[in-house]
Amino acid sequence: MYSTGQVVYSKSGRDKAMPFIVVGVEEDYVYLADGKLRKLDKPKKKKKMHVQLCNDIIYDVKQKLDENLYLNDADLRKALKPYRH
């Protein structure tokens, strides 16, 4: 259901309606980063019920996360640019 590299929107909190990329998945939680407010080195831990799924997966980011290749915050910002309002 949740996958690394997937775009999600926050449904609650001060970051409400902001797009993020899933950088990690646990049983009840996902780890989110956007490269701007939440960097890769300190992702936001959020309950799955507090994020809205988007069916879009950014495959370049997913591949880099899954294979532990070099990924920086600028890559996340660039990937999320079309999703920002």
N, C-alpha and C positions, 0 to 999 in steps of 0.2 A: 504494500500500500504506500508506504513512505520509502523513498529512495534517495541516496545521495545525488546531488545535482538537480534535484527537483525544486521548482519555484513554488513557494507558499506565501500566503499573506497572513499577517498577524490579525487575530480577531479581537484581542483584548490587550490592555496595558497602554503605556504611553507611546508605544510604537504601532498602535492600531492602524490597520489598512496599509502598512508598509510591506513591500516585497522583500523576501529573504530567500536564500538558497540553503537547502538542507545539507549540512556538512557531516552530520553524524546521526545515527538512529539507535535508540535504546528501546526497552519494552514500552514504557509509557511516555517517553520524552523524545524530542528531536533537538538537535543542536543547529542553530541558525546563525548565518553570517551574511552581511551585505557588503563588506569591504569599506564601509563608511562609518556607521555608528557601532557596528559589531564587527570586529576584525577576526581574521582566521585564527589568530593566536588566543583569542578569548571569545568563543562563540556563545550565543545566548541559549541557555537551556530552557526549553518551553514545553509544557504539556501538549500532547497531540491534539487534545480537544480545544486548545486555544489558537490553532492555526487552521487556515482554510486552504485546502489542497488546490493546486492548479495542475492541470494535466501536462504542463510543459516541463520537460527535462532538458537541461543544458548539457549536452553530451560531452563537450570539451571539458567542462568542469568535472562532470561525473568521472570521466576517464582519468583525469589527473588525481582526483580524490581516491578512487579505487586502486590505482597503481602506485600511489604515494609519489607521484611526480611533482615537480616544482609548481606551486600555485601561489599567487600573491593576491592581495586585496584589490589591486587594479583590475585583475581578471574578473573578479566578482562584480565590481562596479560596472564594468563594460558589459557583462552579460545581463545585468539587471536593468540597464538603461531603458530598454523598450517597455519595461513593466512599471516604471515610475510615472506618477501622474503630475 
